Amino acid sequence: MEDMVINRLHKQNYTLESLPNELLFAISSYLDSAHLIQAFHDLNYRFNLIIYQSVRHFTISKDTSGNVVDTYDSNIKNVIEQIFIDTEMCPYTFLSINSCINLRSIILRCADLAIIDLTVNYCLADDDIHSCLDVLNVCNILPANWLNSNRFRDHKLDRLVCLAMTRLCLERCSEQVLHLLCNLIPNLTYLKIKQLSTVDDRSYYCFELPFSHQHVSVLKQLHIATGMNRLDDIRSIERLIDTYKSSLEFCSLNISLNEPISGSYLQQNIFEPCQNLNKFTFAFNYWQDDIEEADVLYQFQSDWWLDTQRPPVLIFCGNLREVFIVSMPCHLCDYLWLPTDPRDWLLNKGDFDSPDVCFTKQTHIRFINHHRQPITLELVNIIGRVFQAPKQQLSLLRWNFVSQNLLFEQLMTTSSTDPVLPLVYFLDLNSCGADELDAKTLIIWLMLASNVRMINVCQGTPSGKIRLINQLKMLLDRDKRLKSLADAIEEIHVFYNFDSLSYATKQHICQMCSEVFQKAVIHC
């Protein structure tokens, strides 16, 4: 949008007041509300209307000073319906928020720790903010220096409840704090924990409340992930879901565990008791020696799991015998280690052609090759079909193909130009190194993934890189049609920054590389 605005301004000699409304609204999106009002309020009737529309969702930034809302006339205060504010700015805005008669929602941001939605009545808005901050403070979610941590030690927790809080997103939280929060926020409809951990020694109220709810459950969406942490077991999640089983409509779990989990347990203890659950997604992973993937698959082939209302479940063993159990479609952003043999991709419903079997967000695609077998076209077709995120980075431990010479000749003589891997943008060849890579292999990949624009060949010896470059030159000289593949590459990374090679050696190899990839930026 910003580029569009600049381009249109360059093409014609606009004055500010001659700009169309859509451009003025685009400009206003880059200003916080106070600066927008300061810049354009009372210039004329048209600008005032644009301001009134823009400040319906009012942003109070960290560099705003004083009771900012109090300084504005009633026309501005009366259109404010939602306020976005950092918690550290709350002490400066309590008195002025209550004058916004159409205020219905406040969104609090606590650094990178939390985002909270409050549904408020304008005349009690400051009380709602206070009760929210009290809950955050007693749960040690606020920074240690924000409020006096001793303030609540003499308070009874049954009186410390925030009724206004309806949505909560936490960057990290312990199981104990999570249980405490759910007792103190009875009207929560949306809860997201990005990094759930097992223990938090700072939580001095962790064990004073049972995990129970004295109010009618209203939570509709629950998102729990463990990030880099691993839970000892999933029973705390089970108790949490059991608390909200009458209201829960959507549940997303991305949990790393220290022990195996079975399909029957997930069915009977987690998902099936939630009668109003319309949709659920999950990704579980754990390490286990001597795992039989077929036994795990069998646990997800009951009538309940095979019902059309349930998502397909993919089971595979990744790096270091790590077992993954993932519902489809998979919306995880982080990479998984996937087996290169398609026979090791176990799907409980057995249909890889289903549109539900896909990874929608994963851009870094990594494969583990347990038996060092060559790549098959079956695997390439699966990658092209199931990985759907743009600008993918592909990493393999071995890049050579089954019947490679035959495949190379077939690709050279085919008239089809449609890439099998249209979304692959970056080939990360470091996993094998230039010493194990030959020119035909690289050309095959560039033909299958003709939208590749970046290549990394930092791994490997100088002699291996020189051999690869010379092979590529010979192929390009033999068949000029391949030149378009080389000319499409925009960046090539040839050496690590910490490589101890001499400057002359690096420059020589980079010069050779630039003769093959003439339009690419060569990173030495």
For each residue, the residues with C-beta under 8 A, 3 or more apart:
1: 4 5 26 29
2: 5 6 26 30
3: 6 7
4: 1 7 8 26
5: 1 2 8 9 23 26 27
6: 2 3 9 10
7: 3 4 10 11
8: 4 5 11 12 14 23
9: 5 6 12 14
10: 6 7
11: 7 8
12: 8 9
13:
14: 8 9 18 19
15: 18 19
16: 19
17: 43 44 46
18: 14 15
19: 14 15 16 23 24 27
20: 23 24
21: 24 25 50
22: 25 26
23: 5 8 19 20 26 27
24: 19 20 21 27 28 47 50
25: 21 22 28 29 50 53 54
26: 1 2 4 5 22 23 29 30
27: 5 19 23 24 30 31
28: 24 25 31 36 40 50 51 54
29: 1 25 26
30: 2 26 27
31: 27 28 35 36 39
32: 35 36 59 60 61 64
33: 36 37 54 55 58 59 60
34: 37 38 60 61 64 68
35: 31 32 38 39
36: 28 31 32 33 39 40 51 54 55
37: 33 34 40 41 51 55 72 76
38: 34 35 41
39: 31 35 36
40: 28 36 37 43 47 50 51
41: 37 38 47 48 51 76
42: 47 48
43: 17 40 47 48
44: 17 47 48
45: 48 49
46: 17 49 50
47: 24 40 41 42 43 44 50 51
48: 41 42 43 44 45 51 52 75
49: 45 46 52 53
50: 21 24 25 28 40 46 47 53 54
51: 28 36 37 40 41 47 48 54 55 76
52: 48 49 55 56 75 76 79
53: 25 49 50 56 79
54: 25 28 33 36 50 51 57
55: 33 36 37 51 52 58 76 79 80
56: 52 53 79 80 81 82
57: 54 81 82 84
58: 33 55 69 80 82 83 84
59: 32 33 83 84 85
60: 32 33 34 64 68 69 83 84 85 86 89 93
61: 32 34 64 86 89
62: 86 88 89
63:
64: 32 34 60 61 68 89 92
65: 68 92
66: 70 71 92
67: 70 71 92 93 95 96
68: 34 60 64 65 71 72 92 93 96
69: 58 60 72 77 80 93 96 97 99 100
70: 66 67 95 96 99
71: 66 67 68
72: 37 68 69 76 77
73: 76 77
74: 77 78
75: 48 52 78 79
76: 37 41 51 52 55 72 73 79 80
77: 69 72 73 74 80 99 100 101
78: 74 75 100 101 102
79: 52 53 55 56 75 76 102
80: 55 56 58 69 76 77 83 100 102 103
81: 56 57 102 103 104 105
82: 56 57 58 103 104 105 106 107
83: 58 59 60 80 93 97 100 103 105 106 107
84: 57 58 59 60 107 109
85: 59 60 89 90 93 106 107 108 109
86: 60 61 62 89 90 108 109 110 111
87: 90 108 109 110 111 133 136 142 146
88: 62 146
89: 60 61 62 64 85 86 92 93
90: 85 86 87 93 94 108 129 133
91: 94
92: 64 65 66 67 68 89
93: 60 67 68 69 83 85 89 90 96 97
94: 90 91 97 98 126 129 130
95: 67 70 98 126
96: 67 68 69 70 93 99 100
97: 69 83 93 94 100 103 106 122 125 126 129
98: 94 95 122 123 124 125 126
99: 69 70 77 96 122
100: 69 77 78 80 83 96 97 103 122 125
101: 77 78 122
102: 78 79 80 81 122
103: 80 81 82 83 97 100 106 120 122 125
104: 81 82 119 120 122
105: 81 82 83 117 118 119 120
106: 82 83 85 97 103 117 118 120 125 128 129
107: 82 83 84 85 115 116 117 118
108: 85 86 87 90 114 115 116 118 129 132
109: 84 85 86 87 114 115 116
110: 86 87 113 114 115 116 136 141 142 143
111: 86 87 143
112: 171
113: 110 141 142 143 170 171 172
114: 108 109 110 136 141 168 169 170 171
115: 107 108 109 110 167 168 169
116: 107 108 109 110 132 136 165 167 168 169
117: 105 106 107 165 166 167 168 190
118: 105 106 107 108 125 128 129 132 164 165 166
119: 104 105 164 166 187
120: 103 104 105 106 124 125 128 164
121: 124 125 128
122: 97 98 99 100 101 102 103 104 125
123: 98
124: 98 120 121 127 128
125: 97 98 100 103 106 118 120 121 122 128 129
126: 94 95 97 98 129 130
127: 124 130 131
128: 106 118 120 121 124 125 131 132 162 163 164
129: 90 94 97 106 108 118 125 126 132 133
130: 94 126 127 133 134
131: 127 128 134 135 160 161 162 163 164
132: 108 116 118 128 129 135 136 162 164 165
133: 87 90 129 130 136 137 142 147
134: 130 131 137 138 152 160 162
135: 131 132 138 139 160 161 162 165 181 184 185
136: 87 110 114 116 132 133 139 141 142
137: 133 134 140 141 142 146 147 149 151 152
138: 134 135 152 155 157 160 180 184 205
139: 135 136 177 180 181 184 203 205
140: 137 144 149 177 200 202 203
141: 110 113 114 136 137 170 173 177
142: 87 110 113 133 136 137 146 147
143: 110 111 113 146
144: 140 149
145:
146: 87 88 137 142 143
147: 133 137 142 151
148: 151
149: 137 140 144
150: 153
151: 137 147 148
152: 134 137 138 155 160
153: 150 204
154:
155: 138 152 159 160
156: 159 160
157: 138 160 180 183 184 205 208 209
158: 161
159: 155 156
160: 131 134 135 138 152 155 156 157 184
161: 131 135 158 184 185 186
162: 128 131 132 134 135 165 184 185
163: 128 131 186 187
164: 118 119 120 128 131 132 187
165: 116 117 118 132 135 162 168 185 187 188
166: 117 118 119 187 188 189 190
167: 115 116 117 188 189 190 191
168: 114 115 116 117 165 181 185 188 190 191 192
169: 114 115 116 190 191 192 194
170: 113 114 141 173 192 193 194
171: 112 113 114 194 195
172: 113 193 194 195 196 197 227
173: 141 170 177 178 181 193 195 196 197 200
174: 177 178 196 197 198 199 200 203 206
175: 178 179 196 197 198 199 231 236
176: 179 180 199 200 203 206 207
177: 139 140 141 173 174 180 181 200 203 206
178: 173 174 175 181 182 193 196 236 240
179: 175 176 182 183 206 209 211 236 239 240
180: 138 139 157 176 177 183 184 203 205 206 209
181: 135 139 168 173 177 178 184 185
182: 178 179 185 188 191 211 213 240 243
183: 157 179 180 209 211 212 213 214
184: 135 138 139 157 160 161 162 180 181
185: 135 161 162 165 168 181 182 188
186: 161 163 213 214 215 218
187: 119 163 164 165 166 215 218
188: 165 166 167 168 182 185 191 218 219
189: 166 167 218 219 220 221
190: 117 166 167 168 169 219 220 221
191: 167 168 169 182 188 219 221 222 223
192: 168 169 170 221 222 223 224
193: 170 172 173 178 196 223 224 225
194: 169 170 171 172 225 227
195: 171 172 173 225 226 227 228 229
196: 172 173 174 175 178 193 224 225 226 227 229 231 255
197: 172 173 174 175 200 226 229
198: 174 175 229 230 231 232
199: 174 175 176
200: 140 173 174 176 177 197 203 206
201:
202: 140
203: 139 140 174 176 177 180 200 206
204: 153
205: 138 139 157 180 208 209
206: 174 176 177 179 180 200 203
207: 176
208: 157 205
209: 157 179 180 183 205 212
210:
211: 179 182 183 239 240 243
212: 183 209 243
213: 182 183 186 217 243
214: 183 186
215: 186 187 218
216:
217: 213 243 244 245 246 247 248
218: 186 187 188 189 215 247
219: 188 189 190 191 222 244 247 248
220: 189 190 247 248 249 250
221: 189 190 191 192 248 249 250 251
222: 191 192 219 240 241 244 248 250 251 252
223: 191 192 193 251 252
224: 192 193 196 237 240 252 253 254 255
225: 193 194 195 196 253 254 255
226: 195 196 197 229 230 231 254 255 256
227: 172 194 195 196
228: 195 256
229: 195 196 197 198 226 256
230: 198 226 256 257 258 286
231: 175 196 198 226 234 236 237 255 256 257 258
232: 198 258 259
233: 236 257 258 259
234: 231 237 238 255 257 261 265 270
235: 238 239
236: 175 178 179 231 233 239 240
237: 224 231 234 240 241 253 255 270
238: 234 235 241 242 269 270
239: 179 211 235 236 242 243
240: 178 179 182 211 222 224 236 237 243 244
241: 222 237 238 244 245 248 251 270 273 274
242: 238 239 245 273
243: 182 211 212 213 217 239 240
244: 217 219 222 240 241 247 248 274
245: 217 241 242 248 273 274 275
246: 217 275 276
247: 217 218 219 220 244 276
248: 217 219 220 221 222 241 244 245 251 274 276 277
249: 220 221 276 277 278 279
250: 220 221 222 277 278 279 280
251: 221 222 223 241 248 271 274 277 279 280 281 282
252: 222 223 224 280 281 282 331
253: 224 225 237 270 280 281 282 283 284
254: 224 225 226 282 283 332
255: 196 224 225 226 231 234 237 282 283 284 285
256: 226 228 229 230 231 284 285 286
257: 230 231 233 234 260 261 284 285 286
258: 230 231 232 233 286
259: 232 233 286
260: 257 286 288 323
261: 234 257 265 266 284 286 325
262: 265 266 299
263: 266 267 296 299 300 301 302 305 313 325
264: 267 268 299 302
265: 234 261 262 268 269 270
266: 261 262 263 269 270 271 282
267: 263 264 270 271 272 302 304 305
268: 264 265 272 273
269: 238 265 266 273
270: 234 237 238 241 253 265 266 267 273
271: 251 266 267 274 277 280
272: 267 268 304
273: 241 242 245 268 269 270
274: 241 244 245 248 251 271 277
275: 245 246
276: 246 247 248 249
277: 248 249 250 251 271 274 280
278: 249 250
279: 249 250 251
280: 250 251 252 253 271 277 311 327
281: 251 252 253 311 327 329 330 331
282: 251 252 253 254 255 266 325 326 327
283: 253 254 255 324 325 326 327 330 332
284: 253 255 256 257 261 324 325 326
285: 255 256 257 318 322 323 324 325
286: 230 256 257 258 259 260 261 322 323
287: 320 321 322 323
288: 260 291 321 323
289: 321
290:
291: 288 296 317 321 323
292: 295 296
293: 296 297 315 316 317 323 344 346
294: 297 298 346
295: 292 298 299
296: 263 291 292 293 299 300 315 323 325 346
297: 293 294 300 301 315 346 348
298: 294 295 301
299: 262 263 264 295 296 302
300: 263 296 297 305 313 315 325 348
301: 263 297 298 305 306 348
302: 263 264 267 299 305 306
303: 306 307
304: 267 272 307 310
305: 263 267 300 301 302 310 313 348
306: 301 302 303 310 348 349
307: 303 304 310
308:
309:
310: 304 305 306 307
311: 280 281 327 328 329 356
312: 327 328 347 348 349 351 354 356 357
313: 263 300 305 325 326 327 328 347 348 349
314: 324 325 326 327 328 330 345 346 347 348 357
315: 293 296 297 300 323 324 325 326 346 347 348
316: 293 323 324 338 339 344 345 346
317: 291 293 321 322 323 324 339 344
318: 285 322 323 324 336 337 338 339 368
319: 322 337 368
320: 287
321: 287 288 289 291 317
322: 285 286 287 317 318 319 337
323: 260 285 286 287 288 291 293 296 315 316 317 318
324: 283 284 285 314 315 316 317 318 336
325: 261 263 282 283 284 285 296 300 313 314 315
326: 282 283 284 313 314 315 330 332 336
327: 280 281 282 283 311 312 313 314 330
328: 311 312 313 314 347 354 356 357 358
329: 281 311 356 357 358 359 360
330: 281 283 314 326 327 358 359 360 362
331: 252 281 360 361
332: 254 283 326 336 359 361 362
333: 361 362 363
334: 362 364
335: 362 364 365 366
336: 318 324 326 332 362 366
337: 318 319 322 366 367 368
338: 316 318 345 365 366 367 368
339: 316 317 318 344 345 367 368 369 370
340: 367 368 369 373 375 379 396 397 398
341: 344 370 371 373 379
342: 345 352 376 378 379 382
343:
344: 293 316 317 339 341 370
345: 314 316 338 339 342 352 382
346: 293 294 296 297 314 315 316
347: 312 313 314 315 328 350 351 352 357
348: 297 300 301 305 306 312 313 314 315
349: 306 312 313 354
350: 347
351: 312 347 354 357
352: 342 345 347 357 382 385 386
353: 357
354: 312 328 349 351 357
355: 358
356: 311 312 328 329
357: 312 314 328 329 347 351 352 353 354 386
358: 328 329 330 355 385 386 387 388
359: 329 330 332 362 365 386 387 388 389
360: 329 330 331 388 389
361: 331 332 333 389
362: 330 332 333 334 335 336 359 365 387 389 392
363: 333 389 390 391 392 393
364: 334 335 392 393 395
365: 335 338 359 362 383 387 392 393 394 395
366: 335 336 337 338 395 431
367: 337 338 339 340 395 396 397
368: 318 319 337 338 339 340 397
369: 339 340 372 373 396 397 398
370: 339 341 344
371: 341
372: 369 397 398
373: 340 341 369 398
374: 398 400 401 402 404
375: 340 379 380 396 398 399 400 401 402
376: 342 379 380 401 402
377: 380 381 401 402 407
378: 342 381 382
379: 340 341 342 375 376 382 383
380: 375 376 377 383 384 420 421 448
381: 377 378 384 385 420
382: 342 345 352 378 379 385 386
383: 365 379 380 386 387 394 421 424
384: 380 381 387 419 420 421 422 423
385: 352 358 381 382
386: 352 357 358 359 382 383
387: 358 359 362 365 383 384 392 423
388: 358 359 360 423
389: 359 360 361 362 363 392 423
390: 363 423 425
391: 363 423 425 426
392: 362 363 364 365 387 389 421 423 424 425 426
393: 363 364 365 424 425 426 428
394: 365 383 421 424 426 427 428 449
395: 364 365 366 367 428 430 431
396: 340 367 369 375 399 431 432
397: 340 367 368 369 372 431 432
398: 340 369 372 373 374 375 432 436
399: 375 396 429 432 436 437 441 442 445
400: 374 375 404 438 441
401: 374 375 376 377 404 407 441 444
402: 374 375 376 377 407
403: 406 407
404: 374 400 401 407 408 440 441 444
405: 408 409 440
406: 403 409 410
407: 377 401 402 403 404 410 411 444
408: 404 405 411 412 440 443 444
409: 405 406 412 413
410: 406 407 413 414
411: 407 408 414 444 447 448
412: 408 409 479 481
413: 409 410
414: 410 411
415:
416:
417: 450
418: 422
419: 384 422 447 448 449 450 451
420: 380 381 384 448 449
421: 380 383 384 392 394 424 448 449 451
422: 384 418 419 449 450 451
423: 384 387 388 389 390 391 392 451
424: 383 392 393 394 421 427 449 451 452
425: 390 391 392 393 451 452 453 454
426: 391 392 393 394 452 453 454 455 456
427: 394 424 445 449 452 454 455 456
428: 393 394 395 431 456
429: 399 432 433 434 437 442 455 456 457 459
430: 395 433 456 457 458 459
431: 366 395 396 397 428 459
432: 396 397 398 399 429 436 437 459
433: 429 430 436 437 457 459 460 464
434: 429 437 457 459 460 461 464 465 467 468
435: 460 461 463 464
436: 398 399 432 433 460 464
437: 399 429 432 433 434 441 442 457 460 464 468
438: 400 441 442 468 471
439: 442 443 468 471 472 474 475
440: 404 405 408 443 444 471 475
441: 399 400 401 404 437 438 444 445
442: 399 429 437 438 439 445 446 468 472
443: 408 439 440 446 447 472 475 482 485
444: 401 404 407 408 411 440 441 447 448
445: 399 427 441 442 448 449 452
446: 442 443 449 450 452 485 486 488
447: 411 419 443 444 450 485
448: 380 411 419 420 421 444 445
449: 394 419 420 421 422 424 427 445 446 452
450: 417 419 422 446 447 485 488
451: 419 421 422 423 424 425 488
452: 424 425 426 427 445 446 449 455 488 489
453: 425 426 488 489 490 491
454: 425 426 427 489 490 491 492 493
455: 426 427 429 452 489 491 492 493
456: 426 427 428 429 430 492 493
457: 429 430 433 434 437 460 465 468 492 493 494
458: 430 493 494 495 496 499
459: 429 430 431 432 433 434
460: 433 434 435 436 437 457 464 465
461: 434 435 464 465
462: 465 466 501 505 509
463: 435 466 467
464: 433 434 435 436 437 460 461 467 468
465: 434 457 460 461 462 468 469 494 509 513
466: 462 463 469 470 509 512
467: 434 463 464 470 471
468: 434 437 438 439 442 457 464 465 471 472
469: 465 466 472 473 509 512 513 516
470: 466 467 473 474 512
471: 438 439 440 467 468 474 475
472: 439 442 443 468 469 475 476 486 516
473: 469 470 476 477 515 516
474: 439 470 471 477 478
475: 439 440 443 471 472 478 479 482
476: 472 473 479 480 482 483 486 516
477: 473 474
478: 474 475
479: 412 475 476 482
480: 476 483
481: 412 484
482: 443 475 476 479 485 486
483: 476 480 486 487
484: 481 487 488
485: 443 446 447 450 482 488 489
486: 446 472 476 482 483 489 516 517 518
487: 483 484 517 518 519
488: 446 450 451 452 453 484 485 519
489: 452 453 454 455 485 486 492 517 519 520
490: 453 454 519 520 521
491: 453 454 455 520 521 523
492: 454 455 456 457 489 513 517 520 521 522 523
493: 454 455 456 457 458 523
494: 457 458 465 506 509 510 513 522 523 524
495: 458 499 501 506 509 510 523 524
496: 458 499
497:
498:
499: 458 495 496 506
500:
501: 462 495 505 506
502: 505 506
503: 506 507
504: 507 508
505: 462 501 502 508 509
506: 494 495 499 501 502 503 509 510 524
507: 503 504 510 511 524
508: 504 505 511 512
509: 462 465 466 469 494 495 505 506 512 513 524
510: 494 495 506 507 513 514 522 524
511: 507 508 514 515
512: 466 469 470 508 509 515 516
513: 465 469 492 494 509 510 516 517 520 522
514: 510 511 517 518 520 522
515: 473 511 512 518
516: 469 472 473 476 486 512 513
517: 486 487 489 492 513 514 520 522
518: 486 487 514 515
519: 487 488 489 490
520: 489 490 491 492 513 514 517
521: 490 491 492
522: 492 494 510 513 514 517
523: 491 492 493 494 495
524: 494 495 506 507 509 510
